[in-house]
Amino acid sequence: MIEIKNLLFQPLTFHLAGSGRGLHLSPRERRTLGEDDISPEINAAAKRGFVSLTPATPTVPEPETAREEPVETETENTGANGGKRRKRR
């Protein structure tokens, strides 16, 4: 997989290789493409500095660890007045 990033502050449109599909990139947008979708037009834009082509590393979501939440003892919500605010004078 290849990540393509538009380096310009204007939208770009490219034809993809091997199909009749196209690719529209908004300003500074990133997309991930298969290596067989990279066309000569995209390679030429990369050589001119319009887009950046980098190998995309697959991101593996990290499993969430169990969080220990503190037990509420006596806080402002459980105080003497039952969590009610005093009226300002």
C-alpha positions as CSV (number, residue, x, y, z in Angstrom):
1,M,0.0,0.0,0.0
2,I,1.2,3.5,-0.8
3,E,0.1,6.7,0.9
4,I,-0.4,9.7,-1.4
5,K,-0.5,13.2,0.1
6,N,-1.4,16.4,-1.8
7,L,1.3,18.9,-0.9
8,L,-0.5,21.8,-2.5
9,F,-3.1,24.2,-1.2
10,Q,-5.4,23.4,-4.2
11,P,-7.3,20.2,-5.1
12,L,-5.8,17.7,-7.5
13,T,-7.3,15.0,-9.7
14,F,-5.5,12.0,-11.1
15,H,-6.3,9.0,-13.3
16,L,-5.6,5.6,-11.6
17,A,-3.6,3.0,-13.5
18,G,-5.4,0.0,-14.9
19,S,-9.0,1.2,-14.5
20,G,-11.3,4.0,-15.5
21,R,-11.4,5.4,-12.0
22,G,-10.0,8.7,-10.9
23,L,-8.6,10.1,-7.6
24,H,-9.6,13.5,-6.2
25,L,-7.4,14.9,-3.5
26,S,-8.5,18.0,-1.5
27,P,-5.8,20.4,-0.4
28,R,-3.3,18.7,2.0
29,E,-5.4,15.4,1.9
30,R,-4.0,11.9,2.4
31,R,-5.2,8.7,0.8
32,T,-4.0,5.1,0.7
33,L,-3.8,3.3,-2.6
34,G,-2.6,-0.1,-3.8
35,E,0.7,-0.2,-5.6
36,D,-0.9,-1.3,-8.8
37,D,-3.1,1.9,-8.8
38,I,-0.2,4.3,-9.1
39,S,-0.2,5.7,-12.6
40,P,2.6,7.5,-14.6
41,E,0.6,10.7,-14.1
42,I,0.9,10.3,-10.3
43,N,4.6,9.5,-10.5
44,A,5.2,12.6,-12.6
45,A,3.3,14.7,-10.0
46,A,5.5,13.2,-7.3
47,K,8.7,14.1,-9.3
48,R,7.4,17.7,-9.6
49,G,6.7,18.0,-5.9
50,F,2.9,18.2,-6.1
51,V,2.3,15.0,-4.1
52,S,4.2,12.8,-1.7
53,L,4.3,9.0,-2.2
54,T,5.3,7.0,0.9
55,P,4.9,3.4,1.8
56,A,1.9,3.0,4.1
57,T,2.5,1.1,7.3
58,P,-0.5,-0.9,8.4
59,T,-1.7,0.5,11.7
60,V,-2.7,-2.2,14.3
61,P,-5.1,-0.8,16.9
62,E,-3.7,-1.3,20.4
63,P,-6.1,-3.1,22.7
64,E,-7.3,-0.9,25.5
65,T,-6.2,-1.9,29.0
66,A,-8.6,-2.0,31.9
67,R,-8.5,1.3,33.7
68,E,-8.9,1.5,37.4
69,E,-11.3,4.2,38.4
70,P,-11.0,5.8,41.8
71,V,-13.8,5.1,44.3
72,E,-15.6,8.3,45.3
73,T,-15.4,8.8,49.0
74,E,-16.6,12.2,50.3
75,T,-16.4,14.8,47.5
76,E,-18.2,18.0,46.8
77,N,-21.2,16.0,45.4
78,T,-21.6,13.9,48.5
79,G,-20.8,16.5,51.2
80,A,-22.9,17.9,53.9
81,N,-25.3,19.9,51.6
82,G,-25.7,17.0,49.2
83,G,-23.9,18.6,46.3
84,K,-26.1,21.7,46.1
85,R,-24.4,25.0,45.6
86,R,-24.8,27.9,47.9
87,K,-26.5,30.9,46.6
88,R,-24.2,33.9,45.9
89,R,-24.9,37.0,47.8
